[in-house]
C-alpha cells in the first residue's frame, strides 16, 4: 500500500506533471473561496496530505504562511528540497491528519489531490474533528474530491512521462464496488532506464466514494457552514470534481 508516496516519491512530480499544470488555476479558485467563505482574513494555512508540495508551494508563492503535513517522509523530503531551491519558507512536518497537534492556529486548512478519499466514513469524522480543532473561529476547510464515474469508463489509461533520462510508462485502471462505495485505484509504473533495464512498481490503493450530498451531510455534523462547489464555480450537474468548503 501507498507505494506512490514512498518508493515512487521521487517520481511523483513527473507522474502528476499534467495535474500540476492545473494547480495555479485551482489555487486561483481556492483564493476566491477564502475571500467569499472564510469569516476573516486568511494568512496562515495548514496543508494536509501535502505530498511533494505542489499546491503547498503555490500557496507560499502567493504570500501565505504555509505549513505542510504529510504521513510519508519520502514525500516531505522532496517537498523540502523544492521549497529550498525556490527560497520559500515553508515548514514541512510529518504527521497524521487524524491527530493534528494544533489548537486554533490556522485561518484555513486545505487538502488537495483527492486525499480525503482515503478516509472511510468513520475516519472522516475524526478528520473533521481534527480540522475543526486546528481552525480559528471563522476559519475555512477546503478539500477536493472527484466524481467517481467521470469519463464513463473503467478501462485502462496509458501514458508516458519523462524524468531526466528515464522514461515512465504509466497504466491506470479502477475497480469499483458500488454497493460498498469503494474504489480500488491501481497504477502500474514502469521506469525505463537509459541502459535498457526496467523497474516496475504496482500501486493498489483502496479509496472511499462520496457523493456531494454525502460529503455535505457528514461535514455538517462538525462545521457551522458547509457548501459543495464544482470545479471553479457553483455546483453543476455535469461537474467531474467537487470542492468541500466548511467553516468553523
Backbone as numpy.savetxt, mean C-alpha at the origin, in Angstrom:
# Nx Ny Nz CAx CAy CAz Cx Cy Cz
5.69 -17.45 2.17 4.86 -16.25 2.17 5.73 -14.99 2.17
5.22 -13.96 1.53 5.81 -12.62 1.54 7.19 -12.56 0.89
7.47 -13.48 -0.05 8.75 -13.44 -0.75 8.95 -12.11 -1.48
7.84 -11.50 -1.91 7.92 -10.23 -2.62 8.56 -9.15 -1.76
8.41 -9.27 -0.45 8.87 -8.22 0.46 10.17 -8.60 1.19
10.70 -9.77 0.88 11.93 -10.21 1.55 13.00 -10.51 0.49
12.99 -11.71 -0.07 14.04 -12.08 -1.02 13.98 -11.27 -2.31
12.81 -10.70 -2.63 12.68 -9.91 -3.86 12.69 -8.40 -3.58
13.03 -8.00 -2.37 12.98 -6.57 -2.01 13.81 -5.70 -2.95
14.98 -6.20 -3.34 15.86 -5.41 -4.21 15.28 -5.27 -5.63
14.32 -6.12 -5.97 13.70 -6.06 -7.29 12.32 -5.39 -7.26
11.86 -5.02 -6.08 10.49 -4.54 -5.91 10.20 -3.31 -6.78
11.11 -2.35 -6.78 10.86 -1.13 -7.55 10.83 -1.40 -9.05
11.62 -2.35 -9.50 11.59 -2.72 -10.93 10.27 -3.41 -11.26
9.82 -4.30 -10.39 8.56 -5.01 -10.62 7.39 -4.03 -10.67
7.42 -3.01 -9.80 6.31 -2.06 -9.71 6.62 -0.74 -10.42
7.51 -0.78 -11.39 7.88 0.46 -12.10 6.67 1.15 -12.73
5.78 0.38 -13.33 4.62 0.98 -13.99 3.67 1.61 -12.99
3.47 0.95 -11.86 2.61 1.52 -10.81 3.27 2.76 -10.22
4.58 2.72 -10.07 5.29 3.86 -9.47 5.12 5.13 -10.30
4.96 4.97 -11.61 4.77 6.14 -12.47 3.46 6.85 -12.18
2.50 6.14 -11.55 1.21 6.75 -11.23 1.18 7.37 -9.84
2.23 7.16 -9.07 2.20 7.56 -7.67 2.08 9.07 -7.50
2.75 9.84 -8.32 2.66 11.30 -8.19 1.22 11.76 -8.36
0.51 11.19 -9.33 -0.89 11.54 -9.54 -1.75 11.09 -8.34
-1.45 9.93 -7.79 -2.20 9.44 -6.64 -1.99 10.35 -5.43
-0.77 10.82 -5.24 -0.50 11.71 -4.10 -1.18 13.06 -4.31
-1.32 13.50 -5.56 -2.12 14.70 -5.83 -3.52 14.52 -5.26
-4.11 13.35 -5.52 -5.46 13.06 -5.02 -5.48 12.96 -3.50
-4.48 12.32 -2.94 -4.41 12.19 -1.49 -4.30 13.57 -0.83
-3.57 14.47 -1.43 -3.48 15.83 -0.88 -4.84 16.52 -0.93
-5.62 16.26 -1.97 -6.99 16.80 -2.01 -7.82 16.24 -0.86
-7.65 14.95 -0.58 -8.38 14.33 0.53 -7.95 14.95 1.86
-6.66 15.19 2.02 -6.19 15.86 3.24 -6.90 17.21 3.41
-6.95 17.98 2.35 -7.51 19.32 2.41 -9.02 19.31 2.66
-9.71 18.33 2.05 -11.17 18.31 2.11 -11.73 17.54 3.30
-10.98 16.56 3.81 -11.54 15.66 4.82 -10.92 15.82 6.21
-9.62 16.07 6.28 -8.98 16.23 7.59 -9.47 17.50 8.25
-9.64 17.46 9.56 -10.18 18.61 10.29 -9.03 19.40 10.93
-8.03 19.63 10.16 -6.86 20.36 10.60 -5.78 20.21 9.56
-4.74 21.01 9.66 -3.67 20.94 8.68 -2.91 19.63 8.81
-2.62 19.00 7.70 -1.83 17.77 7.69 -0.38 18.12 7.42
0.46 17.86 8.41 1.90 18.08 8.24 2.69 16.81 8.57
2.22 16.07 9.56 2.96 14.91 10.04 2.19 13.63 9.68
2.86 12.74 8.91 2.19 11.56 8.34 2.93 10.29 8.74
2.16 9.27 9.09 2.68 7.92 9.28 2.24 7.08 8.10
3.19 6.56 7.34 2.89 5.72 6.17 3.10 4.26 6.55
1.99 3.53 6.70 2.03 2.12 7.10 2.30 1.22 5.90
2.98 0.09 6.17 3.33 -0.85 5.09 4.03 -0.09 3.97
5.01 0.73 4.35 5.63 1.66 3.41 6.51 0.98 2.37
6.93 -0.26 2.62 7.73 -0.98 1.65 9.03 -0.27 1.32
9.34 -0.15 0.05 10.56 0.53 -0.38 10.38 2.04 -0.46
9.24 2.53 0.01 9.06 3.97 0.16 8.64 4.72 -1.09
8.01 4.06 -2.05 7.64 4.76 -3.28 6.69 5.94 -2.97
5.54 5.71 -2.29 4.71 6.87 -1.91 5.31 7.69 -0.78
6.03 7.04 0.12 6.60 7.74 1.28 7.54 8.85 0.84
8.42 8.53 -0.11 9.35 9.54 -0.61 8.62 10.67 -1.33
7.56 10.34 -2.06 6.82 11.39 -2.76 6.17 12.35 -1.76
5.65 11.84 -0.67 5.09 12.70 0.36 6.17 13.60 0.96
7.33 13.03 1.22 8.43 13.81 1.79 8.92 14.88 0.82
8.95 14.57 -0.46 9.35 15.56 -1.47 8.44 16.78 -1.45
7.20 16.57 -1.03 6.21 17.66 -1.01 6.21 18.43 0.31
7.15 18.10 1.17 7.32 18.88 2.38 6.68 18.33 3.64
6.06 17.16 3.56 5.48 16.56 4.76 6.56 15.93 5.62
6.32 15.91 6.91 7.19 15.18 7.84 6.66 13.75 7.91
7.41 12.82 7.34 6.89 11.47 7.14 7.71 10.44 7.92
7.00 9.50 8.53 7.59 8.31 9.13 7.06 7.11 8.38
7.94 6.23 7.95 7.53 5.01 7.26 7.68 3.81 8.17
6.67 2.96 8.21 6.70 1.75 9.04 6.42 0.54 8.16
7.22 -0.50 8.33 7.01 -1.72 7.56 7.47 -2.92 8.39
6.90 -4.07 8.07 7.20 -5.30 8.80 8.52 -5.92 8.36
9.01 -5.56 7.17 10.13 -6.26 6.57 11.37 -5.37 6.46
12.41 -5.77 7.15 13.65 -4.99 7.17 14.27 -4.91 5.78
14.09 -5.93 4.97 14.65 -5.92 3.61 14.08 -4.76 2.79
12.80 -4.50 2.94 12.18 -3.38 2.22 12.66 -2.04 2.79
12.76 -1.97 4.09 13.18 -0.73 4.73 14.61 -0.35 4.34
15.46 -1.36 4.16 16.85 -1.07 3.77 16.88 -0.37 2.41
16.02 -0.82 1.49 15.94 -0.17 0.17 15.40 1.25 0.32
14.36 1.41 1.14 13.75 2.73 1.33 14.75 3.72 1.93
15.51 3.28 2.92 16.49 4.17 3.55 17.56 4.59 2.55
17.99 3.66 1.73 19.01 3.97 0.73 18.51 5.00 -0.27
17.28 4.85 -0.72 16.70 5.78 -1.68 16.52 7.17 -1.07
16.03 7.21 0.17 15.84 8.50 0.84 17.18 9.20 1.05
18.20 8.45 1.42 19.52 9.02 1.60 20.08 9.59 0.32
19.86 8.90 -0.78 20.36 9.36 -2.08 19.72 10.68 -2.50
18.46 10.92 -2.04 17.77 12.17 -2.38 17.92 13.23 -1.30
18.57 12.87 -0.20 18.71 13.83 0.88 17.41 14.11 1.61
16.50 13.13 1.64 15.22 13.29 2.31 15.31 12.80 3.75
14.77 13.58 4.67 14.81 13.25 6.09 13.55 12.47 6.46
13.62 11.16 6.33 12.49 10.29 6.64 12.94 9.25 7.66
12.15 9.07 8.70 12.44 8.01 9.66 11.72 6.74 9.21
12.48 5.68 9.00 11.91 4.38 8.65 12.10 3.44 9.81
11.01 2.85 10.27 11.08 1.96 11.43 10.41 0.63 11.11
10.95 -0.40 11.70 10.35 -1.72 11.53 9.29 -1.92 12.60
8.12 -2.38 12.18 7.07 -2.60 13.14 5.84 -3.19 12.49
4.91 -3.62 13.34 3.65 -4.22 12.92 2.56 -3.16 12.98
1.82 -3.01 11.90 0.76 -2.00 11.86 -0.31 -2.25 12.92
-0.40 -3.48 13.43 -1.41 -3.78 14.45 -0.98 -3.36 15.84
0.28 -3.00 16.00 0.77 -2.61 17.32 1.60 -1.35 17.27
1.05 -0.30 16.66 1.80 0.95 16.51 1.98 1.60 17.88
3.20 1.97 18.17 3.53 2.53 19.49 3.52 4.06 19.46
2.41 4.64 19.01 2.26 6.09 18.99 0.91 6.45 19.59
0.85 7.60 20.24 -0.40 8.08 20.84 -0.69 9.49 20.32
-1.67 9.60 19.43 -2.12 10.88 18.91 -0.96 11.76 18.44
-0.07 11.19 17.63 1.12 11.91 17.17 1.05 12.37 15.72
0.08 11.85 14.95 0.10 12.12 13.51 -1.21 12.77 13.05
-1.06 13.66 12.06 -2.22 14.31 11.44 -2.89 13.39 10.42
-2.12 12.48 9.86 -2.66 11.55 8.86 -1.89 10.24 8.93
-2.59 9.16 8.63 -1.99 7.84 8.45 -2.37 7.36 7.06
-1.40 6.84 6.33 -1.66 6.35 4.98 -1.27 4.89 4.86
-1.90 4.21 3.91 -1.58 2.81 3.62 -1.85 2.59 2.13
-0.79 2.41 1.35 -0.90 2.36 -0.10 -0.71 0.94 -0.65
-0.87 0.83 -1.96 -0.61 -0.40 -2.72 -1.43 -1.59 -2.23
-2.68 -1.33 -1.84 -3.62 -2.40 -1.46 -3.18 -3.19 -0.23
-2.29 -2.63 0.58 -1.77 -3.37 1.73 -2.87 -3.74 2.73
-3.96 -2.97 2.76 -5.03 -3.25 3.70 -5.69 -4.61 3.43
-5.51 -5.15 2.24 -6.10 -6.45 1.89 -5.43 -7.62 2.62
-4.29 -7.40 3.24 -3.64 -8.47 4.00 -4.34 -8.72 5.35
-5.26 -7.85 5.74 -5.91 -7.95 7.04 -7.31 -8.54 6.89
-7.56 -9.65 7.56 -8.89 -10.25 7.49 -9.84 -9.45 8.38
-11.11 -9.87 8.46 -12.11 -9.04 9.12 -11.89 -8.91 10.62
-11.09 -9.78 11.20 -10.71 -9.63 12.61 -9.51 -8.70 12.75
-8.48 -8.95 11.95 -7.27 -8.13 12.03 -7.53 -6.70 11.62
-8.47 -6.49 10.70 -8.71 -5.12 10.25 -9.33 -4.27 11.37
-10.05 -4.92 12.27 -10.55 -4.20 13.44 -9.39 -3.74 14.33
-8.40 -4.61 14.50 -7.20 -4.23 15.25 -6.46 -3.10 14.56
-6.39 -3.19 13.22 -5.72 -2.15 12.47 -6.40 -0.80 12.68
-7.72 -0.76 12.57 -8.44 0.49 12.75 -8.24 1.05 14.16
-8.24 0.19 15.16 -7.98 0.64 16.53 -6.60 1.25 16.66
-5.63 0.59 16.05 -4.24 1.04 16.10 -4.09 2.40 15.42
-4.71 2.54 14.24 -4.65 3.80 13.51 -5.34 4.91 14.28
-6.51 4.61 14.84 -7.26 5.62 15.59 -6.45 6.13 16.78
-5.77 5.24 17.46 -4.94 5.63 18.61 -3.78 6.54 18.17
-3.29 6.31 16.97 -2.13 7.04 16.46 -2.49 8.45 16.00
-3.72 8.62 15.49 -4.15 9.90 14.92 -4.48 10.92 15.99
-4.18 12.18 15.70 -4.66 13.28 16.51 -6.16 13.47 16.23
-6.90 14.08 17.15 -8.32 14.34 16.88 -8.50 15.11 15.58
-9.41 14.65 14.74 -9.63 15.26 13.44 -8.69 14.78 12.36
-7.75 13.90 12.73 -6.82 13.35 11.76 -7.49 12.36 10.83
-6.83 12.05 9.72 -7.46 11.26 8.66 -6.61 10.04 8.30
-7.30 8.93 8.05 -6.68 7.69 7.58 -7.08 7.49 6.13
-6.10 7.27 5.26 -6.35 7.06 3.83 -5.70 5.75 3.40
-6.48 4.86 2.80 -5.95 3.57 2.32 -6.65 3.19 1.02
-5.90 2.63 0.08 -6.49 2.21 -1.19 -6.65 0.70 -1.24
-7.62 0.24 -2.02 -7.82 -1.19 -2.24 -8.55 -1.37 -3.57
-8.33 -2.51 -4.26 -8.87 -2.66 -5.61 -10.23 -3.34 -5.65
-10.89 -3.17 -6.76 -12.04 -4.00 -7.10 -11.49 -5.36 -7.53
-11.84 -6.42 -6.85 -11.18 -7.71 -7.06 -11.43 -8.31 -8.44
-12.55 -7.93 -9.08 -12.83 -8.53 -10.39 -12.48 -7.59 -11.53
-11.61 -6.59 -11.26 -11.23 -5.67 -12.34 -10.58 -6.45 -13.49
-10.82 -5.97 -14.70 -10.25 -6.61 -15.88 -11.09 -7.75 -16.43
-11.94 -8.33 -15.57 -12.86 -9.35 -16.03 -12.24 -10.70 -16.33
-10.98 -10.92 -15.94 -10.33 -12.18 -16.26 -9.36 -12.56 -15.16
-9.32 -13.86 -14.86 -8.35 -14.36 -13.89 -7.19 -15.06 -14.59
-7.08 -14.91 -15.89 -5.99 -15.53 -16.63 -4.66 -14.86 -16.32
-3.57 -15.52 -16.67 -2.24 -14.98 -16.35 -1.91 -13.73 -17.16
-1.14 -12.84 -16.52 -0.62 -11.63 -17.15 0.90 -11.73 -17.11
1.53 -11.55 -18.27 2.99 -11.70 -18.36 3.59 -10.39 -18.88
4.63 -9.93 -18.22 5.36 -8.76 -18.71 6.81 -8.85 -18.26
7.63 -7.95 -18.77 9.04 -7.98 -18.38 9.51 -6.58 -18.01
10.53 -6.53 -17.16 11.14 -5.29 -16.72 12.65 -5.48 -16.71
13.35 -4.37 -16.59 14.82 -4.42 -16.55 15.31 -3.83 -15.25
16.30 -4.49 -14.63 16.98 -3.93 -13.46 18.49 -4.04 -13.71
19.10 -2.93 -14.07 20.50 -2.98 -14.43 20.69 -3.88 -15.64
21.59 -4.85 -15.51 21.82 -5.79 -16.61 21.03 -7.08 -16.44
20.06 -7.08 -15.53 19.21 -8.25 -15.33 17.82 -7.99 -15.93
17.26 -9.02 -16.53 15.91 -8.94 -17.07 14.97 -9.73 -16.18
13.81 -9.13 -15.87 12.80 -9.80 -15.06 11.63 -10.18 -15.94
11.25 -11.44 -15.91 10.04 -11.90 -16.59 9.04 -12.26 -15.50
7.90 -11.59 -15.49 6.95 -11.68 -14.38 5.62 -12.21 -14.89
5.10 -13.21 -14.21 3.80 -13.78 -14.54 2.90 -13.69 -13.32
1.77 -13.01 -13.46 0.80 -12.86 -12.38 -0.48 -13.62 -12.71
-1.07 -14.24 -11.70 -2.41 -14.78 -11.85 -3.08 -14.83 -10.49
-4.40 -15.02 -10.52 -5.18 -14.98 -9.28 -6.10 -16.19 -9.20
-6.33 -16.63 -7.99 -7.34 -17.64 -7.74 -8.27 -17.08 -6.66
-9.56 -17.00 -6.98 -10.52 -16.35 -6.10 -11.46 -17.38 -5.49
-11.71 -17.24 -4.18 -12.71 -18.03 -3.48 -13.86 -17.09 -3.11
-14.85 -16.93 -3.99 -15.91 -15.95 -3.74 -16.66 -16.16 -2.42
-16.94 -17.41 -2.07 -17.73 -17.68 -0.87 -17.02 -17.22 0.40
-15.68 -17.27 0.38 -14.90 -16.87 1.56 -14.24 -15.50 1.38
-14.47 -14.88 0.24 -13.90 -13.57 -0.09 -12.38 -13.56 0.11
-11.75 -14.58 -0.45 -10.29 -14.69 -0.41 -9.75 -14.64 -1.83
-8.64 -13.95 -1.97 -7.95 -13.87 -3.25 -6.53 -14.38 -3.06
-6.17 -15.41 -3.80 -4.81 -15.95 -3.75 -4.01 -15.31 -4.89
-3.13 -14.41 -4.50 -2.31 -13.67 -5.46 -1.01 -14.43 -5.69
-0.78 -14.81 -6.93 0.39 -15.62 -7.25 1.22 -14.91 -8.32
2.52 -14.91 -8.11 3.44 -14.22 -9.02 4.70 -15.04 -9.18
5.03 -15.35 -10.42 6.28 -16.03 -10.75 7.25 -14.99 -11.29
8.38 -14.84 -10.63 9.40 -13.88 -11.06 10.64 -14.65 -11.48
11.02 -14.49 -12.74 12.24 -15.11 -13.25 13.27 -14.01 -13.51
14.42 -14.14 -12.87 15.49 -13.16 -13.01 16.54 -13.75 -13.95
16.67 -13.15 -15.12 17.63 -13.63 -16.12 18.93 -12.85 -15.98
19.98 -13.57 -15.62 21.29 -12.95 -15.41 22.03 -12.78 -16.74
22.99 -11.86 -16.80 23.74 -11.67 -18.04 24.48 -12.91 -18.53
24.85 -13.80 -17.61 25.58 -15.01 -18.01 24.65 -16.12 -18.50
23.34 -15.83 -18.55 22.39 -16.82 -19.04 21.71 -17.63 -17.96
22.18 -17.52 -16.72 21.54 -18.25 -15.63 20.22 -17.58 -15.24
19.35 -18.37 -14.61 18.03 -17.87 -14.24 17.74 -18.21 -12.78
17.25 -17.21 -12.03 16.75 -17.46 -10.69 15.23 -17.29 -10.71
14.52 -18.21 -10.07 13.06 -18.20 -10.11 12.50 -18.10 -8.70
11.51 -17.22 -8.53 10.86 -17.02 -7.24 9.35 -17.09 -7.43
8.67 -17.72 -6.49 7.21 -17.82 -6.53 6.62 -17.09 -5.34
5.77 -16.12 -5.62 5.01 -15.41 -4.59 3.62 -16.03 -4.52
3.17 -16.34 -3.32 1.85 -16.95 -3.13 1.24 -16.38 -1.86
0.51 -15.26 -2.00 -0.05 -14.56 -0.85 -1.56 -14.66 -0.84
-2.12 -14.77 0.36 -3.57 -14.79 0.52 -4.05 -13.40 0.94
-4.95 -12.83 0.15 -5.49 -11.51 0.43 -6.98 -11.61 0.72
-7.53 -10.55 1.29 -8.93 -10.51 1.67 -9.69 -9.53 0.78
-10.83 -9.96 0.29 -11.64 -9.16 -0.62 -12.65 -8.35 0.19
-12.70 -7.03 -0.08 -13.69 -6.16 0.55 -14.40 -5.35 -0.54
-15.69 -5.25 -0.43 -16.43 -4.32 -1.27 -16.35 -2.94 -0.62
-16.62 -1.87 -1.37 -16.64 -0.54 -0.75 -17.61 -0.45 0.43
-18.78 -1.06 0.29 -19.76 -1.01 1.37 -19.25 -1.73 2.62
-18.64 -2.90 2.45 -18.10 -3.63 3.59 -17.01 -2.83 4.29
-16.12 -2.23 3.51 -15.04 -1.45 4.11 -15.60 -0.27 4.88
-16.59 0.38 4.33 -17.19 1.53 5.02 -17.84 1.10 6.33
-18.59 0.00 6.32 -19.27 -0.46 7.53 -18.28 -0.87 8.61
-17.19 -1.51 8.21 -16.17 -1.90 9.18 -15.50 -0.67 9.80
-15.20 0.29 8.97 -14.50 1.48 9.46 -15.40 2.35 10.33
-16.70 2.35 10.05 -17.62 3.18 10.82 -17.72 2.76 12.28
-17.28 1.56 12.60 -17.27 1.12 14.00 -16.18 1.82 14.81
-15.23 2.45 14.11 -14.06 3.00 14.79 -13.85 4.50 14.55
-14.35 5.02 13.43 -14.08 6.40 13.07 -15.38 7.21 13.03
-15.23 8.49 13.26 -16.38 9.39 13.34 -16.99 9.66 11.97
-16.16 9.80 10.95 -16.64 10.03 9.59 -15.90 9.09 8.64
-16.63 8.46 7.73 -16.03 7.52 6.78 -16.63 7.75 5.40
-15.76 7.81 4.39 -16.19 7.90 3.01 -15.37 6.93 2.17
-15.96 6.47 1.08 -15.23 5.68 0.09 -15.23 6.47 -1.22
-14.06 6.70 -1.75 -13.91 7.40 -3.02 -13.50 6.42 -4.11
-13.70 6.83 -5.36 -13.13 6.12 -6.48 -11.71 6.61 -6.71
-11.13 6.21 -7.82 -9.73 6.54 -8.08 -9.61 7.96 -8.63
-9.46 8.92 -7.72 -9.27 10.31 -8.11 -10.55 11.12 -8.15
-11.67 10.56 -7.63 -12.94 11.27 -7.71 -13.95 10.61 -6.77
-15.15 11.18 -6.74 -16.23 10.54 -6.00 -16.49 9.14 -6.57
-16.99 8.26 -5.75 -17.18 6.86 -6.15 -18.14 6.74 -7.33
-17.73 5.93 -8.32 -18.55 5.67 -9.50 -18.69 4.16 -9.68
-19.76 3.71 -10.36 -19.98 2.26 -10.52 -18.85 1.54 -11.24
-18.16 2.22 -12.13 -17.14 1.56 -12.94 -15.73 1.62 -12.34
-15.58 2.18 -11.14 -14.24 2.32 -10.56 -13.60 0.97 -10.32
-12.29 0.91 -10.55 -11.52 -0.32 -10.35 -10.59 -0.22 -9.14
-10.50 0.95 -8.55 -9.72 1.12 -7.32 -10.47 2.07 -6.40
-10.46 1.73 -5.10 -11.20 2.51 -4.13 -10.25 3.11 -3.09
-10.73 4.18 -2.45 -9.95 4.85 -1.40 -10.83 5.01 -0.16
-10.39 4.39 0.91 -11.03 4.57 2.21 -10.50 5.86 2.82
-11.42 6.72 3.29 -11.04 7.96 3.96 -11.81 8.00 5.28
-11.11 7.93 6.40 -11.74 7.86 7.71 -11.15 8.91 8.65
-12.02 9.64 9.31 -11.61 10.74 10.19 -11.86 10.37 11.64
-10.87 10.60 12.47 -11.00 10.32 13.90 -11.91 11.36 14.58
